[in-house]
Amino acid sequence: MSFAVIYEDGAKERMVTRSWSDYDLPADCHPMVKSIIDYWLRIGPADSLPGRRHFDPVDIWDLIQNVWMVDVCDSPPRFRYRVAGTRVVDYIGHEPTGKMMD
């Protein structure tokens, strides 16, 4: 499987070939982590990472409070929080939606 960084304007950075087997989960992986990774693998196109257009929060409603998504902006890449679930916000102590990670 190959992955690419896809910017907001649709431009792609170089392709990086990797296998999901490179990311085998430990046997004692939390079921929530396994669920979100299984969903992520199921929705993604064959040639890149899943984007917002592939993701439907209703599909993982039980997990959404634990999820955060970021947009890749600019070149070199910078990252902006698109969404942060309520547990993420509670954990980091502020609402990051719309803010840059740096």
PyMOL commands that set and color helices and strands:
alter all, ss='L'
color gray80, all
select helices_A, chain A and resi 20-23+31-43+52-54+57-60+64-66+86-92
alter helices_A, ss='H'
color red, helices_A
select strands_A, chain A and resi 2-3+16-17+68-73+78-84
alter strands_A, ss='S'
color yellow, strands_A
deselect
rebuild
show_as cartoon
